[in-house]
């Protein structure tokens, strides 16, 4: 009887969690739960619901791709590189929350420059509508700027480096991107408390996970309002300077940055392939390209600084509301938008050919980095030196993993693994050198 009750309670908990998680993933959380006032705790929806749903949806995509579509949508090296990139970004976020927290900027603006004392509790629906639209418009301009400016592209290009297009690609995030995107949503703090803004930021991010899949074709009338895989695949097809919206596609149509997918192609990634599965290297590549370019041309530091804020993609500032009424172009050759591409447009980077033992070793290296992330994430509970030690251990694990995915075992790998293990042990206080704060 006890087992039945326990089983029933677990089933009820799982059903509740799944229902709430789906609401978070598709921006369907009731407005009353999002109307947070100053001083209220902001729930970590990514940790509570996102991580579990990421794994569940990736597993579902693998199953559907294998059984129904009869196509393997994942490659081990590419998938682990994507997950590593997301971990790399979270390590940077942990460091930011300790040393330069954007949340403080929202609170400062709201405390000192507030234009309206808006009652978010009394008007939850109006708050939801304003922040839903305001956050997504801010994301559109942040995203567009990251493609237009070299500095933004250096922070964002890691996300576009994946040559496979699957849900794991959504996790392939630029480590430095969070340092830039928050600036565009800062004006919202002139009206709304930081807490309400921050929870909408999470929902805007979670929604964008599901649009990274090849399994979904056109969705009819929904395509005219919401961002979907049909729209976002064009954003990941080189050169990818289009379809910048997060939740809504209307911004791209209003500002004339929209391109429709009329042909299903297995053609994703950077115009010049990254040629690596190393998450750390992916985040440094464009910075190095800018530096090499100026060194070869005899440029000085100020030239490099000026070029970093120069444009790499150009869009005219156009306001075209009439585009909202235009129908999308039909698929070429009368093929269904749900038909998966038949062959690769260009050969994909393969990296090392890892066998079962090699894959197990790669997973073990990733888990080392993940442990460091778990140690780093409660940044407010860690001394700065301890946090730096945990982050250094995480980055070293990910660097070693990237080398292994690219080249397999080589002479330098053992040293990197030893250093990563030493930093992890040091941070964990195994030897009692660095007790927790």
Number of C-alpha atoms within 10 A of each C-alpha: 6 7 8 9 10 11 12 12 12 12 12 12 12 12 12 11 16 15 11 16 23 16 16 23 24 16 19 13 17 13 17 15 12 24 25 24 17 14 10 12 9 15 13 12 17 19 10 13 19 22 13 14 21 20 13 11 15 17 13 12 21 17 16 16 18 14 11 9 14 10 14 13 20 20 11 13 24 24 21 25 29 26 18 30 29 21 25 27 22 23 27 21 23 23 20 16 16 19 11 13 14 19 16 12 16 24 21 15 20 23 15 9 13 18 13 11 11 15 16 22 15 11 13 18 16 14 23 22 12 14 22 19 13 18 25 23 21 22 24 23 17 22 24 23 21 25 25 19 18 23 23 25 25 25 25 25 25 28 24 28 27 28 22 24 24 22 26 26 26 24 21 29 28 28 26 20 25 18 16 17 19 20 15 18 21 20 18 21 23 21 18 28 26 27 23 23 26 22 20 21 18 18 24 22 19 25 21 21 23 19 22 23 23 23 20 16 18 15 14 7 8 12 17 19 14 16 22 26 24 24 25 24 24 24 23 24 21 17 16 19 22 23 27 27 29 25 27 23 25 21 24 22 24 16 16 19 20 21 18 17 23 18 18 21 17 19 22 25 23 20 13 9 17 20 15 23 30 25 30 25 18 28 25 17 17 20 16 12 12 17 17 14 12 15 13 8 8 9 13 11 11 9 11 17 13 10 16 19 13 13 17 17 15 11 13 8 9 11 13 14 14 9 16 15 9 10 8 13 10 14 14 12 8 9 12 15 20 14 14 18 14 10 10 12 11 11 10 16 16 15 18 16 13 19 9 8 9 16 17 12 15 23 14 14 23 24 16 22 31 21 16 29 24 16 23 29 21 13 20 13 14 18 15 15 11 22 26 19 21 30 28 22 29 31 23 25 29 31 26 28 32 27 23 24 26 21 16 16 15 9 7 10 17 12 11 18 20 14 17 26 19 14 20 25 19 19 27 20 13 12 10 11 11 16 14 13 9
